[in-house]
Amino acid sequence: MNIVCPHCNFSRDVPDAQVPARPAKVTCPKCQQGFSFDRTVTVAASAFDANFTDSPGPAAVPPQEAPTTCPACGLEQPAGEACAGCGVIYAKWAARHEGRPEPGSSGPPPRDETGIPGRAAYMAAATPADLPKAGFWLRFVACLLDSLILGAVQFGIGLAFGLAGGAIIGGDSDSFALDLVTWLCSTVVGVTYYIFFTGYNGQTPGKMALRIQVVRTDGTAMTYRRAFLREVVGKFLSALILGIGYLMAGFDRNKQGLHDRIAGTYVIKL
């Protein structure tokens, strides 16, 4: 007779003559746990299992998969990878509407009928290193737009100072001092323009028009301190080496200029 420990499932064959007819306390030689063993109950259970196994019964019915409903057209059909009615592939449909990249694709999901929620979710979830980078010429056009806007503002400041100075001074004796003050004010306005917009959301008006943005390489939010490091210190050094720091954006793998590397930033496409 085979005796099985209910605690560790250790089993041992014991001659029937050595098994008492009445219930007995047994200690497992493996786990040292005690348990009750009743020969009559074990024999009856074995006979029941044998009769149940040998008796003919109804044939086993394989489980059937529950029907599925196509999320695109609503057709109810057997489970599968694609709809038999409209042909939509379920995995790609789910990826497009949940903002995940489609299977087999490394880029953002395509637009759907609601606009660009999929791309927006992808942009929010992806790391800065994975986002598409803005190249040299796109950044150059954005800089040109910013220069036109800033030049108009600085021209207005110079005109205002010129009219005010001419009315007060009435001559050319202090024209140098007036020009110096005008230059200082224009410079302060220019620096403030770039630091404010870049530190606020990474976009100057020119970058907004071209749909590009300055972001930090570690994914944290831009700050005015980081904007100062990029727009003043970094761009000064980029211009100091004959503009080579700016040209680096056209050849760098991540489209970074020298000022981007100094400040730890990327310029990405939105």
PEQUI-V954387 format. One record per residue. N is the residue number from 1. PHI is phi in whole degrees, -180 to 180 (NA if undefined). NEAR is the number of other C-alpha atoms within 10 Angstrom. D_FIRST is the distance of its C-alpha to the first C-alpha in Angstrom with 2 decimals. Layout:
n=N phi=PHI near=NEAR d_first=D_FIRST
n=N phi=PHI near=NEAR d_first=D_FIRST
This chain:
n=1 phi=NA near=14 d_first=0.00
n=2 phi=-93 near=10 d_first=3.80
n=3 phi=-109 near=17 d_first=6.39
n=4 phi=-116 near=14 d_first=9.85
n=5 phi=-74 near=21 d_first=13.15
n=6 phi=-74 near=13 d_first=15.60
n=7 phi=-91 near=13 d_first=18.52
n=8 phi=-123 near=12 d_first=18.14
n=9 phi=65 near=12 d_first=15.14
n=10 phi=-72 near=13 d_first=13.79
n=11 phi=-125 near=14 d_first=10.14
n=12 phi=-151 near=13 d_first=8.22
n=13 phi=-84 near=9 d_first=5.40
n=14 phi=-119 near=11 d_first=5.19
n=15 phi=-56 near=9 d_first=5.98
n=16 phi=-60 near=11 d_first=5.68
n=17 phi=-68 near=8 d_first=9.34
n=18 phi=-90 near=8 d_first=9.38
n=19 phi=-93 near=15 d_first=7.94
n=20 phi=-69 near=12 d_first=11.27
n=21 phi=-77 near=12 d_first=12.23
n=22 phi=-97 near=9 d_first=14.59
n=23 phi=-59 near=13 d_first=14.58
n=24 phi=-138 near=13 d_first=14.54
n=25 phi=-89 near=9 d_first=16.05
n=26 phi=-121 near=15 d_first=14.10
n=27 phi=-111 near=14 d_first=16.14
n=28 phi=-71 near=19 d_first=15.32
n=29 phi=-70 near=12 d_first=16.54
n=30 phi=-93 near=12 d_first=18.15
n=31 phi=-100 near=12 d_first=20.11
n=32 phi=62 near=12 d_first=20.19
n=33 phi=-96 near=13 d_first=19.76
n=34 phi=-94 near=14 d_first=18.36
n=35 phi=-154 near=13 d_first=16.46
n=36 phi=-88 near=11 d_first=15.27
n=37 phi=-131 near=20 d_first=11.73
n=38 phi=-122 near=15 d_first=11.68
n=39 phi=-63 near=17 d_first=8.89
n=40 phi=-66 near=12 d_first=11.47
n=41 phi=-68 near=10 d_first=12.40
n=42 phi=-66 near=14 d_first=9.13
n=43 phi=-64 near=11 d_first=8.86
n=44 phi=-64 near=11 d_first=12.56
n=45 phi=-66 near=12 d_first=12.61
n=46 phi=-65 near=11 d_first=10.43
n=47 phi=-65 near=11 d_first=12.83
n=48 phi=-65 near=12 d_first=15.74
n=49 phi=-63 near=11 d_first=15.12
n=50 phi=-66 near=11 d_first=14.94
n=51 phi=-66 near=11 d_first=18.08
n=52 phi=-68 near=11 d_first=19.83
n=53 phi=-72 near=10 d_first=19.34
n=54 phi=-79 near=9 d_first=20.56
n=55 phi=-75 near=8 d_first=23.39
n=56 phi=-68 near=8 d_first=26.69
n=57 phi=-138 near=8 d_first=28.18
n=58 phi=-65 near=5 d_first=31.35
n=59 phi=-62 near=6 d_first=31.96
n=60 phi=-66 near=6 d_first=31.48
n=61 phi=-98 near=6 d_first=34.89
n=62 phi=-62 near=6 d_first=35.65
n=63 phi=-65 near=6 d_first=37.06
n=64 phi=-103 near=8 d_first=40.80
n=65 phi=-71 near=9 d_first=42.89
n=66 phi=-69 near=9 d_first=45.21
n=67 phi=-66 near=11 d_first=48.87
n=68 phi=-119 near=14 d_first=51.16
n=69 phi=-114 near=14 d_first=54.79
n=70 phi=-64 near=22 d_first=57.33
n=71 phi=-71 near=14 d_first=58.92
n=72 phi=-91 near=15 d_first=62.20
n=73 phi=-111 near=12 d_first=62.90
n=74 phi=81 near=12 d_first=60.33
n=75 phi=-76 near=14 d_first=58.94
n=76 phi=-87 near=14 d_first=55.41
n=77 phi=-160 near=14 d_first=53.41
n=78 phi=-61 near=14 d_first=50.00
n=79 phi=-63 near=15 d_first=48.85
n=80 phi=-172 near=13 d_first=50.37
n=81 phi=-93 near=11 d_first=52.43
n=82 phi=-142 near=15 d_first=55.84
n=83 phi=-77 near=22 d_first=57.52
n=84 phi=-77 near=15 d_first=58.09
n=85 phi=-91 near=13 d_first=61.27
n=86 phi=-98 near=12 d_first=63.27
n=87 phi=82 near=12 d_first=61.41
n=88 phi=-68 near=16 d_first=60.99
n=89 phi=-89 near=16 d_first=58.23
n=90 phi=-60 near=16 d_first=56.17
n=91 phi=-63 near=12 d_first=55.58
n=92 phi=-71 near=17 d_first=59.30
n=93 phi=-63 near=16 d_first=60.33
n=94 phi=-66 near=15 d_first=58.13
n=95 phi=-64 near=17 d_first=59.41
n=96 phi=-66 near=21 d_first=63.02
n=97 phi=-93 near=19 d_first=62.75
n=98 phi=-107 near=15 d_first=60.71
n=99 phi=78 near=22 d_first=63.00
n=100 phi=-106 near=22 d_first=60.61
n=101 phi=-62 near=20 d_first=61.53
n=102 phi=-68 near=17 d_first=60.51
n=103 phi=-56 near=10 d_first=57.62
n=104 phi=85 near=7 d_first=59.11
n=105 phi=-120 near=9 d_first=62.22
n=106 phi=-99 near=9 d_first=63.24
n=107 phi=-101 near=14 d_first=66.17
n=108 phi=-71 near=21 d_first=66.66
n=109 phi=-67 near=24 d_first=65.77
n=110 phi=-70 near=17 d_first=68.70
n=111 phi=-68 near=15 d_first=70.71
n=112 phi=-123 near=13 d_first=69.68
n=113 phi=-68 near=7 d_first=71.59
n=114 phi=-93 near=8 d_first=71.71
n=115 phi=117 near=10 d_first=73.56
n=116 phi=-132 near=16 d_first=71.86
n=117 phi=-66 near=18 d_first=69.09
n=118 phi=-63 near=22 d_first=66.59
n=119 phi=-65 near=23 d_first=68.86
n=120 phi=-63 near=15 d_first=69.65
n=121 phi=-67 near=17 d_first=65.98
n=122 phi=-64 near=19 d_first=65.44
n=123 phi=-63 near=19 d_first=68.48
n=124 phi=-73 near=12 d_first=67.23
n=125 phi=-89 near=12 d_first=63.76
n=126 phi=-75 near=13 d_first=64.73
n=127 phi=-79 near=12 d_first=65.77
n=128 phi=-56 near=20 d_first=69.49
n=129 phi=-67 near=14 d_first=68.79
n=130 phi=-90 near=12 d_first=67.27
n=131 phi=-78 near=20 d_first=70.14
n=132 phi=-67 near=18 d_first=72.96
n=133 phi=-97 near=20 d_first=75.92
n=134 phi=-84 near=23 d_first=79.60
n=135 phi=-82 near=19 d_first=81.69
n=136 phi=-62 near=19 d_first=85.09
n=137 phi=-71 near=12 d_first=87.29
n=138 phi=-64 near=15 d_first=85.53
n=139 phi=-69 near=22 d_first=85.99
n=140 phi=-64 near=14 d_first=89.58
n=141 phi=-65 near=15 d_first=90.47
n=142 phi=-62 near=20 d_first=88.93
n=143 phi=-64 near=16 d_first=90.97
n=144 phi=-65 near=13 d_first=94.06
n=145 phi=-64 near=18 d_first=93.60
n=146 phi=-64 near=20 d_first=93.18
n=147 phi=-66 near=14 d_first=96.32
n=148 phi=-66 near=12 d_first=98.31
n=149 phi=-64 near=13 d_first=97.19
n=150 phi=-66 near=17 d_first=97.82
n=151 phi=-64 near=14 d_first=101.13
n=152 phi=-65 near=12 d_first=102.39
n=153 phi=-66 near=15 d_first=101.54
n=154 phi=-67 near=19 d_first=103.18
n=155 phi=-64 near=13 d_first=106.22
n=156 phi=-64 near=13 d_first=106.61
n=157 phi=-64 near=16 d_first=106.38
n=158 phi=-63 near=19 d_first=109.00
n=159 phi=-64 near=13 d_first=111.27
n=160 phi=-64 near=13 d_first=111.02
n=161 phi=-65 near=17 d_first=111.79
n=162 phi=-65 near=16 d_first=114.63
n=163 phi=-67 near=10 d_first=116.29
n=164 phi=-67 near=13 d_first=115.84
n=165 phi=-68 near=18 d_first=117.10
n=166 phi=-65 near=15 d_first=120.11
n=167 phi=-72 near=10 d_first=121.08
n=168 phi=-83 near=9 d_first=120.77
n=169 phi=-79 near=12 d_first=122.10
n=170 phi=76 near=10 d_first=124.57
n=171 phi=-166 near=10 d_first=124.82
n=172 phi=-107 near=10 d_first=123.02
n=173 phi=-67 near=9 d_first=123.37
n=174 phi=-112 near=12 d_first=119.80
n=175 phi=-66 near=14 d_first=118.17
n=176 phi=-65 near=10 d_first=116.04
n=177 phi=-63 near=11 d_first=114.58
n=178 phi=-66 near=19 d_first=113.94
n=179 phi=-64 near=15 d_first=112.19
n=180 phi=-66 near=11 d_first=110.06
n=181 phi=-64 near=14 d_first=108.99
n=182 phi=-62 near=20 d_first=108.24
n=183 phi=-65 near=15 d_first=106.12
n=184 phi=-63 near=12 d_first=104.19
n=185 phi=-65 near=15 d_first=103.45
n=186 phi=-65 near=20 d_first=102.38
n=187 phi=-65 near=13 d_first=100.06
n=188 phi=-62 near=11 d_first=98.48
n=189 phi=-64 near=16 d_first=97.97
n=190 phi=-64 near=17 d_first=96.38
n=191 phi=-64 near=13 d_first=93.98
n=192 phi=-62 near=15 d_first=93.08
n=193 phi=-57 near=16 d_first=92.51
n=194 phi=-72 near=23 d_first=89.88
n=195 phi=-67 near=23 d_first=88.19
n=196 phi=-64 near=17 d_first=87.98
n=197 phi=-68 near=16 d_first=86.57
n=198 phi=-69 near=25 d_first=84.20
n=199 phi=-73 near=22 d_first=82.92
n=200 phi=-73 near=15 d_first=82.66
n=201 phi=-146 near=15 d_first=80.42
n=202 phi=79 near=24 d_first=80.92
n=203 phi=-135 near=22 d_first=83.40
n=204 phi=-80 near=23 d_first=87.16
n=205 phi=-54 near=17 d_first=88.97
n=206 phi=-64 near=21 d_first=89.17
n=207 phi=-69 near=24 d_first=85.43
n=208 phi=-61 near=13 d_first=84.85
n=209 phi=-65 near=13 d_first=87.01
n=210 phi=-94 near=17 d_first=85.07
n=211 phi=58 near=15 d_first=81.64
n=212 phi=-129 near=23 d_first=80.68
n=213 phi=-151 near=22 d_first=79.57
n=214 phi=-89 near=23 d_first=79.30
n=215 phi=-130 near=22 d_first=75.85
n=216 phi=-83 near=19 d_first=74.43
n=217 phi=-68 near=17 d_first=72.07
n=218 phi=-90 near=12 d_first=69.50
n=219 phi=86 near=13 d_first=69.40
n=220 phi=-80 near=9 d_first=71.07
n=221 phi=-73 near=14 d_first=74.12
n=222 phi=-67 near=17 d_first=77.60
n=223 phi=-128 near=17 d_first=79.85
n=224 phi=-68 near=18 d_first=83.61
n=225 phi=-66 near=12 d_first=83.18
n=226 phi=-67 near=19 d_first=81.22
n=227 phi=-65 near=23 d_first=83.84
n=228 phi=-63 near=20 d_first=86.61
n=229 phi=-63 near=19 d_first=84.88
n=230 phi=-79 near=25 d_first=84.62
n=231 phi=-80 near=22 d_first=87.89
n=232 phi=-106 near=17 d_first=90.22
n=233 phi=-67 near=14 d_first=88.91
n=234 phi=-64 near=22 d_first=86.89
n=235 phi=-71 near=20 d_first=89.52
n=236 phi=-63 near=16 d_first=92.31
n=237 phi=-70 near=18 d_first=90.61
n=238 phi=-64 near=21 d_first=89.85
n=239 phi=-76 near=14 d_first=93.55
n=240 phi=-65 near=11 d_first=94.71
n=241 phi=-96 near=10 d_first=93.35
n=242 phi=61 near=10 d_first=95.46
n=243 phi=78 near=14 d_first=92.95
n=244 phi=-65 near=14 d_first=90.29
n=245 phi=-61 near=21 d_first=87.82
n=246 phi=-74 near=22 d_first=88.20
n=247 phi=-67 near=17 d_first=87.95
n=248 phi=-59 near=19 d_first=84.58
n=249 phi=-64 near=23 d_first=83.04
n=250 phi=-84 near=16 d_first=83.89
n=251 phi=-122 near=12 d_first=82.02
n=252 phi=-71 near=13 d_first=79.21
n=253 phi=-61 near=9 d_first=75.66
n=254 phi=-101 near=19 d_first=75.20
n=255 phi=59 near=20 d_first=78.86
n=256 phi=-100 near=25 d_first=79.69
n=257 phi=-84 near=24 d_first=83.19
n=258 phi=-60 near=23 d_first=84.02
n=259 phi=-65 near=25 d_first=84.39
n=260 phi=-68 near=26 d_first=80.91
n=261 phi=-67 near=14 d_first=79.41
n=262 phi=-63 near=17 d_first=81.32
n=263 phi=-89 near=19 d_first=80.19
n=264 phi=70 near=16 d_first=76.65
n=265 phi=-132 near=24 d_first=77.13
n=266 phi=-119 near=27 d_first=76.61
n=267 phi=-115 near=28 d_first=78.71
n=268 phi=-109 near=21 d_first=76.42
n=269 phi=-90 near=17 d_first=77.06
n=270 phi=-100 near=15 d_first=76.24
